[in-house]
Amino acid sequence: MSGTAGNTLFGSTLRAYLTGEWRIERVITDLKGPDGAFAGFARFEAGGADALDYVEEGTLSLPDTAMKATRRYRWLTPAALTAEIYFDDGRFFHSIRVQAGQAQTRHFCAPDTYSVAYAFTGKDRWTQQWRVSGPRKDYISDTVFCRVA
């Protein structure tokens, strides 16, 4: 089921769909070193007329250690099913356009390439898969987001 019809995602704009709190489970498969996992929560909160502030907090677990981790982004949503994602410091990261419940794009951070696939699989569930490759990094990060009721 794609979840998109016209300019909506399960009956909402992308901005309305994302707004709120999400439980995160992430598995990191490192092709050059140890694997990891992340568990925590993300919040999308209004940051202006067309913006959402994303804050992710949780625990990053590696084979020999666990640590608190935080990530922040700003999502600008200029149209119903599009977003421009920026790092916390204002630098552009990537943009997406959701079609048939999915979006894909790339971000180049020389010398590595970050490819991402989004899949909006239900009203309260979506996934994000990053494939990072290059001379410095080589890993796959699979994240499942489930809406907190």
Buried (B, 14 or more C-beta within 10 A) or exposed (E): EBBBEEEBBBEBBBBBBBBBBBBBBBEBEBEEEEBBBBBBBBBBEEEEEBBBBBBBBBEBBBEEEEEEBEBEBBBBBEEBBBBBBBEBEEEEBBBBEBEEBBBEBEBEEEEBBBBBBBBBBEEBBBBBBBBBBEEEBBBBBBBBBEBEE
